[in-house]
Amino acid sequence: MKKLVLSLVAVAAGSFAFAQDLPTNPEPGKCYVRCTTPDVYENETVSLVATPAYKTLKVVPATYETVTEKVLVKEASKKLKVIPATYKTETRTYLKKQASSTIAIVPATFGETTETVEVKPAYAQWEMSSVPPAECTSSNPDDCRYWCYKGYPAEYTTVSLTTLESDASINRSPVAEESGTYTVQVVDQPARVEEIEIPAEYANITKTVLKTDAATTETVVPATSKSVSRERLVSKGGLTVWSEVDCELIEYNGLAINWATGSATLTAADKREIDVKLLAALNNTPGSKVEIGSHTDSKGSRTSNQALSERRAQSVANYLISKGINASRIVANGYGENRLKNRCADGVSCTEREHKANRRTEFRFINN
């Protein structure tokens, strides 16, 4: 009799993305960039002091008069006579050595025991068996195999252990304190001072004294003001959000900029190209970030080409900043001749049209 063969299927573990770093509820076929929300400002008018209020002063001179006055020319003082102190000797007792104790240590004692530990738990597994040939009615051996779920007992081991019978302890014995004496001279009669008075001395002087002090009259000149319009921060940005963008914008897009040989200066036509292709896209996705990449052909040295491409990329970045795009949203990279689009490397003969294909400035939206 043919038996039904059962098999076990293992569950495959799938990889997953970290959802907290991706847009929520994305739509198939759409592209997104991670943006930083901008600060929000509003205009307000502030009144400033153009010239402060101030005073004009006119001085009225002081007036004086002459007076005679008796003045002190030598202050009264004292003459001091010192009588020294007398002393006597005293014996005093002090603690020469403080009481203490000695300590004897009684070590810890140990015993022995054993403990049985399960080192391998009981388990079961599927094992394949075959029907004896006499019972198999099929010419195909695979039709006469079956699976059995076979169990195996747990395994144990016995471990020798050391136990604490009595912990370490101490025996403390007291040591008595010791006393000593010393002599000291103390004041028997303190020193004293006798005072002898010396009288003050006076003289007459003539001086000019103030009768009426100088004064001023004042006139107040009023302040003037002017108004200034300024931006005030309404809400602070800085949060990371996802914004939908045209999928073409996350790949490199060319800017039709005709750089003069060796120059990194933008013409009026170049700026219009940037306004239409790039500036509008940045304004439509607040907080987005863009990379400006500039390239050269293989003519000239690698060092000069690298420096030229960096200046050209920075020129585009500076123009965007002048149009109100925050500098933190722009990455300007110069690649020199490191990313040629064709075979025209150093030493290869190429047409001017082939070289021109490598002289390009591109942009793409990138994540913050």
C-alpha positions as MATLAB code, in Angstrom:
seq = 'MKKLVLSLVAVAAGSFAFAQDLPTNPEPGKCYVRCTTPDVYENETVSLVATPAYKTLKVVPATYETVTEKVLVKEASKKLKVIPATYKTETRTYLKKQASSTIAIVPATFGETTETVEVKPAYAQWEMSSVPPAECTSSNPDDCRYWCYKGYPAEYTTVSLTTLESDASINRSPVAEESGTYTVQVVDQPARVEEIEIPAEYANITKTVLKTDAATTETVVPATSKSVSRERLVSKGGLTVWSEVDCELIEYNGLAINWATGSATLTAADKREIDVKLLAALNNTPGSKVEIGSHTDSKGSRTSNQALSERRAQSVANYLISKGINASRIVANGYGENRLKNRCADGVSCTEREHKANRRTEFRFINN';
ca = [
       0.000    0.000    0.000;
       1.362    3.372   -0.978;
       1.864    5.700    2.041;
       1.399    9.526    2.100;
       4.779   11.304    2.467;
       4.790   14.443    4.694;
       7.654   16.980    4.551;
       8.567   19.988    6.729;
       9.129   23.368    5.063;
      11.534   25.906    6.735;
      10.336   29.522    6.992;
      12.691   31.881    5.105;
      13.647   35.121    6.828;
      13.159   38.173    4.605;
      15.212   41.347    4.701;
      13.486   44.559    5.683;
      14.156   48.292    5.543;
      14.105   50.628    8.506;
      10.675   52.229    8.061;
      11.415   55.095   10.408;
      13.958   56.477    7.875;
      11.710   56.261    4.765;
       8.624   58.176    3.561;
       5.292   56.931    4.914;
       2.644   55.778    2.382;
       4.839   56.146   -0.752;
       3.223   55.734   -4.177;
       4.665   53.292   -6.738;
       6.672   55.019   -9.453;
       7.136   58.228   -7.388;
      10.502   59.603   -6.140;
      11.163   61.373   -2.838;
      13.977   63.411   -1.258;
      14.542   64.067    2.410;
      14.222   67.804    3.168;
      14.691   70.040    6.189;
      11.720   72.315    6.991;
      12.714   76.022    6.689;
      12.424   78.742    9.304;
       9.284   80.898    8.831;
       9.617   84.694    9.061;
       7.236   87.650    8.811;
       8.014   91.278    8.054;
       7.500   93.955   10.701;
       8.282   97.650   10.928;
      10.546   98.839   13.741;
      10.943  102.461   14.783;
      14.571  103.372   15.516;
      16.042  106.485   17.117;
      17.844  108.271   14.275;
      19.245  111.019   16.552;
      18.810  110.914   20.338;
      17.346  113.747   22.415;
      20.109  115.870   23.959;
      20.719  119.069   25.932;
      22.578  122.280   25.109;
      24.122  123.885   28.232;
      25.205  127.432   29.136;
      27.621  127.925   32.064;
      27.033  130.481   34.896;
      30.456  130.987   36.642;
      30.955  130.422   40.388;
      31.459  133.321   42.925;
      33.950  133.323   45.894;
      34.787  135.188   49.191;
      37.903  135.364   51.444;
      37.736  134.099   55.088;
      40.230  133.554   57.961;
      40.173  130.188   59.727;
      41.957  128.582   62.693;
      43.331  125.197   61.626;
      45.008  122.257   63.289;
      48.690  122.018   62.304;
      49.684  119.221   64.664;
      47.229  116.732   66.128;
      47.124  115.852   69.789;
      48.842  112.543   70.505;
      50.042  110.237   73.265;
      53.446  109.115   74.469;
      53.465  105.458   75.560;
      55.650  103.808   78.236;
      55.747   99.987   78.137;
      56.090   97.910   81.354;
      57.092   94.291   80.418;
      55.122   91.219   81.568;
      56.348   88.760   84.245;
      56.085   84.915   83.918;
      55.781   81.735   86.063;
      56.353   78.025   85.247;
      53.542   75.384   85.216;
      53.560   71.617   84.588;
      50.843   70.260   82.297;
      49.701   66.730   81.430;
      48.949   65.572   77.860;
      47.893   62.368   76.059;
      51.191   60.945   74.785;
      49.718   57.888   72.982;
      46.050   57.231   72.283;
      44.360   53.964   73.193;
      44.049   51.468   70.320;
      43.534   47.740   69.670;
      45.199   44.768   67.950;
      43.387   42.464   65.533;
      43.875   38.699   64.931;
      42.303   37.208   61.770;
      40.416   33.867   61.813;
      40.396   32.516   58.199;
      37.239   31.218   56.481;
      36.572   27.428   56.333;
      35.098   25.514   53.378;
      33.279   22.236   52.579;
      32.553   20.237   49.441;
      29.293   19.317   47.630;
      28.063   18.294   44.170;
      25.273   19.499   41.854;
      23.681   17.840   38.828;
      23.286   20.160   35.762;
      21.299   19.519   32.589;
      23.858   20.051   29.769;
      21.616   19.079   26.850;
      17.800   19.305   26.969;
      15.481   16.605   25.710;
      14.660   17.111   22.036;
      12.910   15.505   19.039;
      13.640   15.625   15.312;
      12.240   14.348   12.044;
      13.961   11.210   10.690;
      13.309    9.496    7.374;
      12.673    5.704    7.210;
      11.892    3.359    4.361;
       9.158    0.715    4.059;
      10.657   -2.789    3.854;
      10.911   -3.896    0.201;
       8.427   -6.696    0.804;
       5.719   -4.160    1.752;
       6.505   -1.603   -0.965;
       4.186   -2.027   -3.952;
       5.885    0.678   -6.094;
       8.933    0.292   -8.315;
      10.034    3.815   -7.241;
      11.841    3.691   -3.833;
      10.871    7.316   -3.101;
       7.221    6.187   -2.870;
       8.060    3.898    0.054;
       9.706    6.443    2.413;
       8.107    8.038    5.431;
       9.039   10.525    8.180;
       9.084    9.812   11.909;
       9.281   12.470   14.674;
      11.763   10.744   17.062;
      12.419   11.957   20.640;
      15.756   11.868   22.557;
      16.170   12.215   26.393;
      18.027   15.074   28.141;
      21.698   14.682   29.150;
      23.108   15.617   32.590;
      26.510   16.030   34.305;
      27.546   16.181   37.970;
      29.764   19.156   39.057;
      31.887   19.298   42.235;
      31.378   22.565   44.217;
      33.032   24.237   47.219;
      30.741   25.619   49.971;
      31.435   28.223   52.692;
      31.102   26.687   56.185;
      32.236   29.739   58.186;
      33.338   33.136   56.859;
      36.564   34.901   57.897;
      36.346   36.854   61.220;
      38.565   38.886   63.591;
      39.500   38.936   67.306;
      40.185   42.449   68.672;
      42.356   43.146   71.827;
      42.557   46.633   73.449;
      45.885   48.554   73.936;
      45.833   51.159   76.804;
      46.635   54.848   76.246;
      49.843   56.573   77.595;
      50.147   60.010   79.317;
      53.078   62.506   79.546;
      53.911   65.941   81.067;
      55.630   69.146   79.939;
      56.405   72.570   81.471;
      55.192   75.903   80.144;
      55.825   79.529   81.104;
      52.601   81.498   81.577;
      52.026   85.199   82.190;
      51.975   86.086   85.872;
      51.568   89.864   85.381;
      50.681   91.029   81.830;
      52.578   93.809   80.144;
      50.958   97.250   80.410;
      51.322  100.690   78.846;
      51.255  104.085   80.542;
      49.953  106.973   78.353;
      51.377  110.543   78.417;
      49.162  113.167   76.675;
      50.781  115.535   74.050;
      48.442  118.543   73.242;
      47.470  119.643   69.682;
      48.912  122.752   67.914;
      46.905  125.348   65.861;
      47.504  128.252   63.379;
      45.414  130.866   61.472;
      45.076  130.664   57.647;
      43.358  132.800   54.981;
      41.421  131.011   52.180;
      39.021  131.730   49.359;
      35.740  129.822   49.733;
      32.885  129.194   47.322;
      29.924  131.495   47.709;
      27.790  130.256   44.822;
      28.866  127.288   42.680;
      29.007  127.321   38.909;
      25.651  126.450   37.343;
      24.223  125.762   33.903;
      21.100  126.540   31.993;
      19.907  123.824   29.605;
      17.834  123.576   26.440;
      16.464  120.155   25.340;
      16.765  119.211   21.641;
      14.130  116.491   20.891;
      15.039  113.093   19.359;
      14.277  112.127   15.741;
      13.311  108.626   14.527;
      13.031  106.540   11.355;
      11.264  103.264   10.490;
      13.036  100.053    9.362;
      11.405   96.918    7.941;
      12.853   93.652    9.294;
      12.114   89.921    9.339;
      10.909   88.275   12.579;
      11.197   84.514   13.205;
       7.646   83.098   13.554;
       8.447   79.390   13.761;
      11.723   77.493   13.882;
      12.337   74.920   11.154;
      14.871   72.074   11.155;
      12.512   69.045   11.090;
      13.237   66.321    8.501;
      10.389   65.575    6.075;
      10.079   63.719    2.754;
       8.995   65.626   -0.350;
       7.964   64.183   -3.701;
      10.137   65.265   -6.641;
      10.311   64.505  -10.321;
      12.280   61.245  -10.598;
      14.516   62.891  -13.201;
      15.756   65.345  -10.560;
      17.494   62.649   -8.477;
      19.679   61.776  -11.477;
      22.283   64.155  -12.928;
      20.652   66.851  -15.110;
      22.729   69.000  -17.421;
      22.789   72.813  -17.283;
      23.361   74.430  -20.692;
      26.140   76.722  -19.454;
      28.699   77.830  -22.039;
      31.790   78.447  -19.913;
      34.432   80.599  -21.548;
      37.862   78.947  -21.766;
      39.498   78.991  -18.316;
      36.613   81.093  -16.895;
      34.197   80.459  -14.016;
      31.994   83.533  -14.661;
      28.262   83.105  -15.366;
      26.684   85.063  -18.207;
      23.126   86.436  -18.181;
      22.040   83.499  -20.374;
      23.666   81.046  -17.939;
      21.756   82.579  -15.028;
      18.444   82.289  -16.919;
      19.226   78.597  -17.501;
      19.815   78.119  -13.746;
      16.617   80.034  -12.892;
      14.453   77.840  -15.152;
      15.969   74.399  -14.520;
      17.272   74.519  -10.948;
      16.131   77.554   -8.935;
      12.442   76.850   -9.622;
      12.835   73.201   -8.537;
      14.549   74.230   -5.280;
      11.815   76.773   -4.493;
       9.129   74.142   -5.153;
      10.686   71.698   -2.613;
      11.567   73.778    0.490;
      14.363   72.255    2.568;
      15.646   70.000   -0.249;
      19.379   69.681   -0.926;
      21.158   69.749   -4.315;
      24.616   68.747   -5.565;
      26.257   70.928   -8.238;
      28.866   68.907  -10.183;
      31.191   70.542  -12.733;
      33.487   68.642  -15.132;
      36.240   69.475  -17.668;
      37.757   67.743  -20.671;
      41.231   66.166  -20.528;
      43.003   69.177  -22.088;
      45.509   70.808  -19.768;
      46.870   69.386  -16.496;
      44.750   67.411  -14.051;
      45.543   69.932  -11.283;
      44.363   72.977  -13.265;
      41.262   71.130  -14.528;
      40.339   70.122  -10.959;
      40.674   73.706   -9.689;
      38.701   75.103  -12.666;
      35.814   72.646  -12.148;
      35.639   73.544   -8.438;
      35.467   77.285   -9.233;
      32.686   76.723  -11.779;
      30.617   74.596   -9.384;
      31.064   77.252   -6.675;
      29.978   80.010   -9.101;
      26.626   78.245   -9.603;
      26.308   77.747   -5.825;
      27.058   81.441   -5.155;
      24.420   82.498   -7.673;
      21.783   80.310   -5.996;
      22.736   81.785   -2.594;
      22.335   85.299   -4.051;
      18.806   84.292   -5.105;
      17.853   83.376   -1.514;
      18.783   79.666   -1.355;
      20.415   78.805    1.992;
      24.044   77.701    1.602;
      23.387   74.598    3.759;
      21.167   73.241    0.962;
      23.959   73.297   -1.671;
      26.916   70.937   -2.175;
      29.369   72.190   -4.846;
      31.761   69.543   -6.220;
      34.394   69.849   -8.924;
      35.413   66.585  -10.615;
      37.956   67.909  -13.128;
      38.640   65.302  -15.794;
      37.929   62.320  -13.478;
      34.471   61.503  -14.943;
      34.848   61.671  -18.740;
      31.731   60.609  -20.673;
      33.686   59.139  -23.581;
      37.117   57.789  -24.594;
      38.811   61.225  -24.751;
      41.385   60.753  -21.961;
      44.950   62.123  -21.953;
      46.858   61.070  -25.091;
      43.712   60.136  -27.104;
      43.035   62.076  -30.297;
      39.444   63.402  -30.246;
      37.352   65.945  -32.124;
      36.305   69.228  -30.493;
      32.726   67.951  -30.366;
      33.849   64.906  -28.373;
      35.830   67.096  -25.942;
      32.816   69.441  -25.531;
      30.684   66.518  -24.307;
      32.995   66.279  -21.270;
      32.867   70.025  -20.499;
      29.607   70.099  -18.539;
      27.907   71.282  -15.341;
      25.170   69.094  -13.846;
      22.905   68.965  -10.805;
      20.916   66.362   -8.889;
      18.762   66.399   -5.745;
      20.295   64.527   -2.797;
      19.108   63.591    0.697;
      19.981   65.797    3.672;
];
